[in-house]
């Protein structure tokens, strides 16, 4: 079972979803953004987590088994009856620092051309 890398830190958590409130986008193929990891945490019930690439695999998530989503890997979820779950997004401190440096570099370049 996959685990989050030690160097990632949470930055955002979704509300708790149920089988009735899960956003439609989570039920069909989607990905996280570049550098973003996610942990799917089931509080009650069961949730089927499908990883769609590079190989298709299915994992039944429960309160004893979280799902780990790797950056930009296509996946989807499907409630298996009544369920309550949330998603916690994390990113690498290195990725975040590189993104900040890139933005700073853009600001410097733009100020020079103005």
N, C-alpha and C positions, 0 to 999 in steps of 0.2 A: 504494500500500500504506500502511495506517495505521501511525503510529508513536506511541510513548508521549509524552505531553506532557513538557516539560523539568522541570516543577515536581513530578512524582510521584517517590516514592522507594519502593523495595522494602521490604516488611515481613514477607513470609512466602513460603516456597518449599515446594512439595509434594515428596514422595519421587519418585524416578524410576519411571514406570509403563511397562509393556510392553503388547502387545496382549492378554496374558492377565491382567494385574493392573489394567488401567484400571478405576477405579470406575464402576459402572453409571450413576451420576448424571451423569457426563461424557458418556455416550453418548446421552443424551436431552436435550431442551431444558431449559436452566437459565440463570441469570444470576448475575453477581457482585452483591455488596451495593452499596448506595449509596456512591458515591465511590471504589469499588475498580476499578482497572484490572488487567489480567492480560496476561502475555506467555507464550505457549505456545512452549516451546523443544524442538525435536526433536533428539535426539542421534544417532540412527540410524534409518533407514527413512523411512516417509512416513505422514502423518496428515492426514486430510481434516477441515478446519475449516469448519463451516457457520454463517454468520451468518444469523439467521432474521428480523431486523427492522432497520430499517424496510423494507429490501429484502432478499430472499434472495440470498445469494452464497456460493460455495464456493471455498476456497483450499486447494491442496495444499501442506502444510507439509513442509519437509525441513530438514536441518542447515544449509542455506543460506538458509532462509526461515522466520522466526518469525511467529507469529500474534499480533495485538494484539486484546485483548478490551476493549471500552469498558464503562463502568459500566452495569449493569442492561440491557444489550442481550442478548436471548435468543440462545443459540448452542448448539452441540453439536459433538462430535468423533467421528471414526470411523477406526480404524486401517486402513491400506491395506497389509495384510501385516504382517510383523514390524516392530516399532517400539519405540523407547525415547524417552520424553519426560518433561518436568516442566513445571509451571506456576509462574510467579513472580508474586505479587500485589503491587501497588503502590497507594499512595493519595497524594493531594495533601497537601502540608504545610498548605495553607490549609484543606482539608476536615478534616484531623486536628485542627488548632488550633480550628476552629469547634465540633467535636464535644466537645473538652475544655472549652471555655468553656460550652457548653450543660450539660454534666454538673456543672460547678462551680456554675452558676446554679441547677440543681435542688437541689443540696446546701444552698445558702444558703436557698432557699425552704423546704425541708423542715425545716431547723434553726429557722427562725423560727416555723413552725406547731407545733413540738413543745413 
